[in-house]
């Protein structure tokens, strides 16, 4: 299933958020995560190192899926900083109404960052990882926002990534053939 020249992004397993918005808030994994990770681990490529967000939920997911791999943290792979909305119950986050994807991409909660900001931060890290695929598949365990940023990068439009739902513990694959533009091989894959 995985080719030697792929960037593989894995969204972390279900997190123990308690129904709160946790972008930069550091939380562990839900009790139900271990069983789901066991099924996925058998389907993933074997690699010696895994890139991760510094978030605990990403590091725990990576350690479970690749127990012998070396974890390499990259701050740029962190989830969007939701500022004043961090840690709030989902029902306490202001209703945004019917706004366009462009308006959503530029929306910056007080003290936080917008999706545009996240794409600017994560873009260089994602390009670097994509360039490393000449030596085999490159894997990163990260967040929904980072996967959306990668999709936006490949599709050439920041707002495009916002059209995708990214499920917990799903795999999104990008082909990285030398001299060719990145292409999307698969989005949101999980074993049946």
Buried (B, 14 or more C-beta within 10 A) or exposed (E): EBBEBBBBBBBBBBBBBEEBBBBBBEBBBBEEBEEBBEEBEEEBBEBEBBBBBBBBBBBBBBBBBBEEBEBEBBEBBBBBBBBEBBBBEEEEBEEEEEEEBEEBBBEBBEEBBBBBBBBBBBBEBBBEBBEBBEEBBBBBBBBBBBBBBBBBBBBEBBBBBBEBEBBBBBBBBBBBEEEEEBEBBBBEBBEE
